[in-house]
Amino acid sequence: MSSSDQPVVATLRWRLDLAYDGSGFSGFAFQPQFVTVVGLLRETLARTLRLADPPHLVGAGRTDAGVHAFGQVVHVDLPARLFPNDRGPEASRLMRSLNKQLAGRIKVLDARPVDAAFHARYSARWREYRYLVLEAEPPALDLTSAWSWSVAGPLDVDAMNRASADALGTHDFRAFCRRPANTGADDPLIRKVLDARWDRLEDSWALSPGTPTALRFSIRAVSFCHNMVRCLTSTLVDVGQGGLPESTVRERLESRTREFLPPPAPAGGLSLLAVGYEEFAGGASGFVR
């Protein structure tokens, strides 16, 4: 039988909204030799739906090892024959079955059939990340490191916000990104940042011993390049500590050089909060300000 004679299997596209603790995974993208978010979800879908092979998943964006998510989105094409009846109850059953099998390692927040034109990555209008910083020297046993970064304070939040404002708009972020494979040093990394701000929070859980506050960096962009948020965070924290001038972000966007900037902030403080979509795709995921 030729490839053109192969039977066509009707599929139904599903959108799954996810949350996960990234500290238990070697990143988001599938890697056969490691436990990843996509790898575990593919296996769980195949087992739950009794599929011959794990299905292909497409995500709104990749998160590194140790990075968390409260509003990740994936799409997956599943055999339509598995969902012959009313889609509402079937979506609820699918979500319950997956969450029972995943046992908290990944939480499926929503499952819904979507138009075949929906694409988790290319239909997204924006992504928003959050980074948490605690103004405290890390103790010998840092119980908060999986979800935040402890740094010596106090930090000048006003200076950090003035420096963050220089990242708004469309720029070449080569100075704040890890270069993708198969690209040269002169290849631009153009990204458009829609919002970037620091807020001082009341630390009602006393996560930072001896200090009453924590800091939250929120950044929304159409898309991000690899390590962009973590590199911006470490640079802005250095600005807040007085180690770098407020003009650093602007100057490095212009020079496109990374030399002598601090290394990326640790992965544990970073979370993907939300992904924005138009109404035809079900609207935004996660937490939207």
VOLUM-276201 format. One line per 3 residues: number of its first residue (from 0); their letters; for each residue x, y, z of N, C-alpha, C. Coordinates in steps of 0.02 Angstrom, whole numbers, plus 50000, padded with zeros to 5 digits. Example, Ala and Ser with C-alpha at 12.3 -4.5 7.8 and 13.67 -1.06 7.14 Angstrom:
2
0 = AS = 50660 49716 50390 50615 49775 50390 50660 49835 50390  50642 49888 50354 50684 49947 50357 50645 50002 50394
# end
This chain:
289
0 = MSS = 50043 49940 50000 50000 50000 50000 50044 50062 50000  50033 50107 49953 50073 50169 49950 50052 50216 50005  50096 50266 50018 50080 50315 50071 50016 50351 50057
3 = SDQ = 50000 50362 49992 49938 50397 49975 49876 50354 49987  49887 50287 49994 49831 50242 50006 49819 50229 50080  49861 50257 50123 49853 50247 50194 49787 50278 50217
6 = PVV = 49749 50244 50261 49686 50272 50285 49698 50336 50324  49653 50384 50315 49657 50447 50351 49619 50440 50417  49652 50453 50472 49620 50449 50537 49597 50518 50557
9 = ATL = 49531 50525 50566 49503 50590 50586 49526 50607 50657  49549 50668 50666 49573 50690 50731 49535 50751 50755  49538 50761 50819 49508 50818 50852 49563 50854 50891
12 = RWR = 49571 50918 50879 49624 50956 50913 49600 50977 50983  49643 50965 51032 49628 50983 51101 49678 51034 51126  49654 51080 51167 49696 51127 51203 49697 51106 51277
15 = LDL = 49757 51097 51304 49766 51081 51375 49804 51137 51409  49776 51164 51463 49810 51214 51504 49841 51178 51564  49905 51193 51578 49943 51154 51626 49976 51197 51679
18 = AYD = 49985 51168 51738 50029 51196 51790 50076 51140 51812  50138 51159 51830 50184 51108 51855 50240 51140 51894  50269 51100 51939 50328 51119 51977 50388 51095 51936
21 = GSG = 50425 51144 51908 50479 51126 51864 50538 51092 51896  50542 51094 51963 50600 51063 51996 50601 50988 51988  50546 50958 51967 50544 50886 51958 50556 50863 51887
24 = FSG = 50574 50910 51842 50581 50893 51771 50646 50920 51743  50670 50885 51691 50729 50909 51654 50706 50954 51597  50663 51001 51612 50638 51048 51562 50571 51027 51535
27 = FAF = 50546 51067 51487 50479 51056 51458 50482 51010 51397  50528 51023 51351 50528 50988 51286 50547 50914 51294  50521 50874 51249 50533 50802 51250 50607 50786 51240
30 = QPQ = 50634 50745 51285 50702 50718 51281 50697 50645 51302  50708 50599 51256 50694 50528 51272 50733 50502 51332  50791 50530 51346 50832 50503 51401 50817 50536 51468
33 = FVT = 50772 50586 51469 50757 50622 51532 50682 50627 51543  50664 50641 51606 50593 50653 51623 50578 50726 51611  50535 50740 51563 50516 50808 51546 50439 50815 51550
36 = VVG = 50416 50877 51548 50344 50888 51551 50309 50856 51492  50334 50869 51431 50304 50840 51371 50308 50764 51372  50366 50738 51392 50374 50665 51393 50324 50631 51438
39 = LLR = 50316 50658 51500 50269 50627 51547 50197 50635 51523  50180 50693 51495 50112 50703 51472 50096 50659 51412  50143 50650 51366 50132 50605 51309 50119 50534 51332
42 = ETL = 50160 50510 51378 50151 50442 51404 50083 50434 51438  50064 50485 51476 50001 50481 51513 49941 50483 51467  49944 50525 51415 49890 50526 51365 49884 50458 51330
45 = ART = 49940 50430 51310 49939 50365 51275 49910 50311 51320  49930 50311 51384 49904 50260 51430 49830 50270 51445  49810 50333 51457 49741 50348 51474 49693 50332 51417
48 = LRL = 49713 50349 51355 49670 50340 51297 49684 50276 51259  49733 50236 51284 49751 50172 51252 49771 50182 51179  49815 50231 51169 49841 50245 51103 49900 50199 51087
51 = ADP = 49907 50183 51024 49962 50139 51004 50029 50174 51014  50032 50239 51002 50094 50277 51010 50079 50342 51047  50127 50368 51085 50117 50433 51118 50104 50488 51066
54 = PHL = 50057 50532 51078 50041 50584 51029 50092 50640 51030  50093 50678 50976 50138 50736 50970 50106 50795 51005  50144 50829 51048 50120 50888 51084 50157 50950 51061
57 = VGA = 50122 51006 51056 50152 51071 51040 50137 51119 51097  50189 51151 51124 50180 51196 51180 50185 51269 51160  50157 51312 51203 50160 51385 51190 50231 51410 51196
60 = GRT = 50272 51378 51237 50341 51398 51246 50376 51347 51289  50442 51343 51282 50481 51295 51320 50504 51327 51385  50501 51289 51439 50529 51311 51502 50590 51267 51517
63 = DAG = 50642 51298 51546 50703 51261 51562 50692 51216 51623  50740 51173 51635 50739 51132 51696 50735 51177 51757  50689 51163 51802 50681 51201 51863 50633 51259 51858
66 = VHA = 50610 51277 51798 50563 51333 51789 50492 51306 51794  50450 51343 51828 50382 51321 51843 50332 51351 51793  50270 51327 51797 50217 51354 51755 50151 51353 51792
69 = FGQ = 50113 51407 51785 50044 51412 51810 49995 51418 51752  50020 51428 51691 49976 51438 51634 50006 51416 51568  50043 51361 51569 50070 51333 51506 50012 51306 51464
72 = VVH = 50019 51308 51398 49967 51284 51353 49999 51237 51301  49966 51181 51288 49988 51136 51235 49927 51119 51192  49940 51099 51130 49887 51069 51090 49908 51000 51068
75 = VDL = 49859 50957 51058 49871 50888 51039 49813 50865 50996  49827 50828 50942 49776 50800 50899 49764 50728 50920  49701 50714 50939 49682 50648 50963 49629 50618 50918
78 = PAR = 49624 50552 50913 49574 50520 50870 49504 50542 50888  49467 50567 50838 49400 50593 50850 49353 50538 50875  49367 50476 50856 49322 50421 50875 49319 50411 50951
81 = LFP = 49368 50438 50987 49370 50430 51059 49322 50479 51093  49295 50527 51055 49254 50578 51085 49190 50588 51043  49147 50537 51041 49089 50539 50996 49030 50579 51024
84 = NDR = 49029 50591 51088 48969 50620 51119 48980 50694 51135  48939 50720 51180 48944 50790 51199 49014 50805 51226  49044 50858 51200 49115 50871 51214 49127 50897 51285
87 = GPE = 49077 50929 51315 49086 50955 51383 49101 50900 51433  49056 50851 51441 49070 50796 51487 49133 50758 51470  49146 50749 51404 49207 50712 51384 49270 50750 51403
90 = ASR = 49268 50817 51398 49325 50857 51419 49337 50849 51494  49283 50849 51532 49290 50842 51605 49318 50773 51623  49294 50722 51588 49319 50654 51602 49393 50648 51584
93 = LMR = 49411 50677 51527 49482 50674 51506 49526 50709 51558  49505 50768 51581 49545 50805 51629 49551 50766 51695  49496 50738 51718 49499 50699 51781 49544 50638 51774
96 = SLN = 49538 50604 51717 49580 50544 51707 49654 50561 51705  49670 50614 51669 49741 50634 51664 49768 50654 51732  49730 50694 51769 49754 50717 51834 49762 50660 51884
99 = KQL = 49719 50610 51879 49727 50552 51923 49791 50515 51908  49806 50507 51843 49867 50471 51823 49930 50512 51837  49925 50578 51827 49984 50621 51836 50001 50631 51910
102 = AGR = 49952 50621 51954 49963 50621 52026 49999 50683 52052  49981 50742 52025 50008 50804 52049 50073 50826 52018  50105 50784 51980 50169 50804 51948 50156 50858 51896
105 = IKV = 50101 50851 51859 50075 50902 51815 50001 50908 51831  49975 50969 51833 49904 50979 51844 49872 51005 51780  49824 50967 51753 49786 50991 51695 49731 51036 51721
108 = LDA = 49738 51100 51708 49690 51150 51733 49628 51155 51690  49635 51141 51625 49579 51145 51579 49593 51101 51519  49541 51070 51493 49547 51030 51432 49486 51045 51389
111 = RPV = 49497 51063 51326 49441 51081 51283 49458 51067 51210  49409 51044 51171 49419 51040 51099 49422 51110 51070  49464 51120 51020 49472 51186 50989 49471 51178 50913
114 = DAA = 49465 51234 50879 49467 51235 50807 49535 51207 50783  49533 51173 50726 49595 51144 50699 49647 51197 50681  49624 51260 50674 49671 51314 50659 49710 51337 50720
117 = FHA = 49688 51317 50780 49724 51337 50841 49792 51305 50844  49842 51345 50863 49911 51320 50872 49937 51350 50937  49957 51307 50983 49977 51330 51049 50032 51382 51046
120 = RYS = 50078 51373 50999 50134 51421 50993 50117 51480 50949  50095 51467 50888 50088 51521 50839 50024 51562 50848  49974 51535 50883 49913 51574 50896 49922 51620 50956
123 = ARW = 49975 51611 50995 49985 51651 51056 50001 51723 51038  49969 51769 51073 49981 51841 51063 50035 51867 51109  50044 51836 51167 50095 51857 51215 50106 51802 51265
126 = REY = 50162 51807 51301 50177 51764 51359 50196 51809 51417  50179 51787 51478 50199 51826 51537 50234 51780 51587  50292 51804 51611 50330 51768 51661 50334 51810 51725
129 = RYL = 50347 51775 51780 50358 51808 51845 50421 51779 51876  50461 51824 51905 50520 51802 51942 50515 51828 52014  50525 51785 52063 50522 51804 52134 50592 51809 52163
132 = VLE = 50604 51866 52198 50668 51879 52230 50655 51894 52304  50695 51865 52349 50691 51879 52420 50752 51918 52441  50742 51971 52479 50798 52012 52504 50826 51981 52567
135 = AEP = 50865 51929 52560 50895 51896 52618 50952 51853 52594  51008 51855 52630 51062 51809 52615 51035 51738 52625  51047 51693 52578 51020 51625 52586 51050 51590 52648
138 = PAL = 51008 51559 52689 51033 51521 52746 51069 51458 52723  51099 51422 52770 51136 51362 52753 51090 51311 52717  51028 51306 52740 50978 51264 52707 50924 51310 52680
141 = DLT = 50926 51323 52615 50880 51371 52585 50818 51334 52560  50765 51336 52601 50704 51300 52585 50662 51336 52532  50681 51396 52514 50642 51435 52465 50672 51434 52395
144 = SAW = 50729 51401 52386 50766 51408 52324 50729 51378 52264  50683 51331 52277 50646 51301 52221 50596 51349 52191  50579 51403 52226 50527 51449 52202 50549 51522 52202
147 = SWS = 50609 51537 52225 50631 51607 52228 50707 51609 52230  50734 51670 52228 50806 51681 52230 50820 51729 52287  50859 51707 52336 50877 51749 52393 50940 51788 52376
150 = VAG = 50937 51855 52383 50994 51898 52368 51002 51948 52425  51063 51975 52430 51076 52025 52482 51040 52090 52464  51004 52117 52513 50969 52180 52503 50999 52234 52547
153 = PLD = 50966 52292 52550 50903 52307 52516 50914 52324 52442  50862 52313 52402 50865 52328 52331 50828 52393 52317  50855 52432 52272 50824 52495 52251 50774 52479 52195
156 = VDA = 50711 52470 52214 50659 52449 52166 50646 52504 52115  50650 52567 52136 50639 52622 52088 50692 52621 52033  50754 52610 52052 50808 52606 52001 50797 52545 51956
159 = MNR = 50775 52490 51984 50762 52430 51944 50705 52442 51895  50654 52479 51916 50599 52493 51870 50619 52541 51815  50661 52589 51832 50684 52634 51779 50726 52597 51728
162 = ASA = 50767 52551 51752 50807 52511 51705 50763 52463 51665  50712 52435 51697 50667 52389 51663 50630 52423 51605  50614 52487 51614 50577 52524 51563 50615 52527 51497
165 = DAL = 50682 52522 51500 50722 52524 51439 50713 52461 51396  50686 52408 51426 50675 52347 51389 50609 52348 51350  50565 52396 51364 50500 52398 51331 50509 52413 51257
168 = GTH = 50465 52384 51217 50468 52395 51145 50506 52340 51109  50522 52351 51046 50555 52301 51005 50630 52314 51002  50669 52263 51022 50742 52271 51026 50776 52205 51005
171 = DFR = 50840 52210 50993 50883 52152 50982 50910 52132 51051  50888 52074 51076 50905 52053 51144 50965 52006 51146  51010 52011 51099 51068 51966 51098 51108 51967 51163
174 = AFC = 51111 52025 51196 51150 52031 51258 51118 51995 51316  51054 51976 51309 51018 51946 51366 50989 51878 51349  51016 51845 51298 50991 51780 51278 51048 51732 51263
177 = RRP = 51033 51668 51273 51080 51617 51250 51068 51605 51176  51121 51607 51137 51113 51602 51065 51088 51534 51044  51036 51532 51001 51011 51467 50976 51064 51432 50934
180 = ANT = 51059 51366 50931 51104 51328 50889 51096 51347 50816  51149 51340 50779 51149 51354 50707 51137 51427 50690  51154 51472 50736 51151 51544 50721 51219 51574 50735
183 = GAD = 51233 51629 50701 51297 51663 50710 51293 51721 50758  51351 51747 50777 51354 51802 50825 51321 51865 50798  51316 51872 50734 51286 51932 50704 51211 51925 50690
186 = DPL = 51184 51866 50703 51112 51857 50691 51072 51889 50747  51025 51933 50731 50987 51968 50783 50937 51922 50818  50920 51941 50879 50868 51907 50917 50815 51960 50936
189 = IRK = 50772 51975 50889 50724 52029 50896 50663 52004 50936  50647 52040 50989 50588 52024 51030 50553 52089 51049  50487 52084 51059 50448 52142 51079 50421 52133 51149
192 = VLD = 50443 52176 51196 50421 52174 51265 50363 52223 51275  50308 52198 51302 50248 52238 51311 50244 52270 51380  50272 52238 51430 50269 52264 51499 50325 52233 51539
195 = ARW = 50355 52271 51584 50408 52246 51628 50408 52290 51690  50398 52259 51748 50394 52299 51809 50413 52257 51870  50438 52292 51921 50453 52262 51986 50402 52287 52037
198 = DRL = 50379 52243 52081 50334 52260 52136 50362 52231 52200  50357 52271 52253 50376 52246 52319 50313 52217 52352  50319 52155 52376 50262 52119 52404 50269 52111 52479
201 = EDS = 50213 52107 52512 50214 52090 52583 50227 52015 52589  50278 51997 52626 50297 51927 52634 50260 51898 52694  50195 51886 52686 50154 51865 52742 50170 51795 52766
204 = WAL = 50204 51755 52724 50224 51688 52744 50294 51686 52775  50325 51746 52781 50393 51750 52809 50442 51705 52772  50438 51707 52706 50484 51667 52665 50556 51692 52671
207 = SPG = 50563 51758 52682 50630 51786 52687 50643 51805 52760  50677 51762 52798 50686 51774 52870 50719 51841 52883  50690 51879 52931 50718 51943 52951 50697 52001 52908
210 = TPT = 50661 51990 52854 50637 52044 52812 50562 52036 52799  50525 52091 52792 50453 52085 52784 50429 52082 52712  50474 52085 52664 50451 52090 52595 50489 52045 52547
213 = ALR = 50457 52033 52491 50488 51999 52433 50476 52043 52373  50511 52029 52318 50504 52068 52258 50481 52023 52201  50437 52050 52158 50411 52013 52101 50427 52051 52037
216 = FSI = 50460 52017 51990 50472 52045 51924 50423 52014 51876  50380 52055 51846 50331 52031 51796 50351 52058 51728  50353 52015 51678 50372 52036 51611 50329 52000 51560
219 = RAV = 50300 52039 51515 50257 52013 51462 50287 52032 51395  50291 51984 51350 50318 51997 51283 50281 51954 51233  50286 51973 51170 50256 51932 51118 50288 51863 51119
222 = SFC = 50354 51861 51127 50390 51798 51135 50456 51813 51169  50490 51761 51191 50554 51768 51227 50606 51724 51193  50669 51745 51199 50724 51701 51178 50752 51667 51241
225 = HNM = 50795 51617 51229 50818 51573 51283 50856 51612 51336  50835 51603 51400 50867 51634 51458 50854 51709 51463  50810 51736 51422 50801 51809 51420 50777 51837 51487
228 = VRC = 50727 51806 51518 50701 51832 51581 50752 51825 51636  50786 51768 51639 50835 51757 51692 50895 51803 51685  50916 51818 51623 50972 51864 51613 50952 51936 51631
231 = LTS = 50892 51956 51611 50868 52022 51630 50862 52028 51705  50836 51975 51737 50826 51977 51810 50892 51987 51846  50943 51948 51829 51006 51954 51865 51038 52022 51853
234 = TLV = 51031 52049 51793 51058 52116 51779 51021 52169 51820  50955 52164 51823 50915 52214 51859 50926 52209 51935  50937 52149 51960 50953 52141 52031 51020 52175 52046
237 = DVG = 51068 52167 52001 51133 52201 52010 51125 52276 52009  51080 52301 51967 51064 52373 51967 51035 52393 52035  50989 52352 52060 50958 52367 52125 51006 52366 52183
240 = QGG = 51059 52326 52177 51110 52322 52229 51163 52377 52221  51161 52414 52167 51209 52468 52155 51271 52445 52118  51273 52383 52095 51333 52358 52061 51337 52379 51988
243 = LPE = 51280 52393 51957 51277 52414 51888 51237 52478 51883  51252 52522 51836 51214 52584 51828 51145 52570 51798  51098 52616 51809 51031 52608 51782 51030 52605 51706
246 = STV = 51080 52631 51674 51082 52634 51601 51104 52568 51570  51119 52517 51611 51148 52455 51585 51105 52421 51533  51039 52414 51546 50995 52380 51499 50995 52417 51432
249 = RER = 50986 52482 51434 50985 52521 51372 51051 52514 51334  51107 52520 51371 51172 52518 51338 51185 52449 51307  51165 52395 51341 51178 52329 51314 51131 52311 51257
252 = LES = 51071 52338 51257 51027 52329 51199 51057 52363 51138  51090 52418 51149 51122 52454 51093 51186 52420 51070  51228 52399 51119 51292 52369 51101 51286 52295 51082
255 = RTR = 51233 52262 51107 51219 52191 51094 51275 52145 51121  51309 52167 51173 51363 52128 51203 51346 52108 51274  51368 52048 51293 51351 52022 51359 51411 52022 51407
258 = EFL = 51469 52038 51384 51529 52033 51425 51520 52071 51491  51542 52038 51546 51545 52066 51614 51475 52076 51645  51423 52051 51614 51358 52050 51647 51354 51989 51692
261 = PPP = 51313 51990 51744 51308 51931 51788 51277 51872 51752  51288 51811 51777 51257 51752 51747 51181 51753 51756  51145 51713 51719 51072 51712 51727 51051 51697 51798
264 = APA = 50996 51726 51820 50968 51710 51885 50949 51636 51888  50948 51606 51947 50931 51535 51953 50862 51520 51924  50854 51459 51899 50791 51440 51866 50733 51438 51914
267 = GGL = 50745 51421 51977 50690 51409 52024 50644 51468 52037  50669 51529 52029 50627 51587 52042 50580 51605 51986  50584 51571 51929 50548 51591 51869 50486 51546 51858
270 = SLL = 50431 51578 51840 50369 51542 51824 50336 51573 51763  50311 51529 51719 50269 51551 51664 50198 51560 51692  50175 51623 51694 50110 51637 51725 50052 51628 51678
273 = AVG = 50058 51653 51616 50000 51654 51572 50022 51659 51499  49978 51637 51455 49988 51644 51383 49924 51675 51355  49930 51726 51314 49873 51761 51288 49850 51736 51220
276 = YEE = 49785 51724 51214 49755 51703 51151 49692 51744 51138  49671 51747 51075 49608 51778 51059 49551 51733 51080  49490 51761 51078 49432 51725 51104 49419 51660 51066
279 = FAG = 49433 51659 51000 49419 51598 50962 49459 51539 50989  49515 51554 51021 49559 51502 51048 49547 51490 51122  49497 51523 51150 49481 51512 51221 49508 51564 51268
282 = GAS = 49539 51617 51242 49564 51670 51285 49628 51650 51321  49650 51694 51365 49714 51684 51399 49711 51628 51450  49768 51598 51461 49776 51547 51514 49801 51581 51577
285 = GFV = 49803 51542 51631 49837 51563 51692 49811 51626 51724  49859 51665 51753 49843 51724 51791 49853 51785 51748  49800 51824 51738 49803 51883 51695 49788 51944 51737
288 = R = 49836 51993 51735 49824 52055 51772 49777 52099 51733
# end
